[in-house]
Amino acid sequence: MEHHGHDHGAGAADHAGGRHGASWGTAAKATLHCLTGCLIGEVLGMAIGTALGWGNAPTMVLAIALAFVFGYSFTLFAVRRAGLSFASAVKVALAADTVSITVMELIDNGFILLVPGAMDAHLSDALFWSTLLGGFVIAFVLTTPVNKWMIGRGKGHAVVHAHH
């Protein structure tokens, strides 16, 4: 029996202004880019808060803030090297990374909050490092499809690729 219907995936891409879906490799690379900035910022924030004996809430706020700072910074420096003005580079970084970093931080910190004892672990504890890194592995796996969807629609890291 012959099928005369059309491929809804291709049709959706055509209706979205001719954009095509992003590859999983592209999405994974974009997610790894965000993950690197988030990981550096979050580890630094957790280490500073823990070393200074801060409570859980201020330490987590610092870690999340630094995750955003480092996540945005990586994109900011890359697009500045490509010749964008500082103001334009900030706009590109915000457009490219906000959703990805937010999803990653929600997943990672949610995981940390769910692991018994993780919030009270110290820098010298294996639980501290295993929970932090485990949360980022889960965040990477769950954020990659989000980035794939966004890039396929010309959003997120697709904005950065226009300036490379």
Secondary structure, DSSP 4 states (H G I P E B T S, - for coil): -------HHHHHHHHTTS--PPPHHHHHHHHHHHHHHHHHHHHHHHHHHHHTT--HHHHHHHHHHHHHHHHHHHHHHHHHHTT--HHHHHHHHHHHHHHHHHHHHHHHHHHHHHSTTGGG--TT-HHHHHHHHHHHHHHHHHHHHHHHHHHHTT-THHHHHTT-
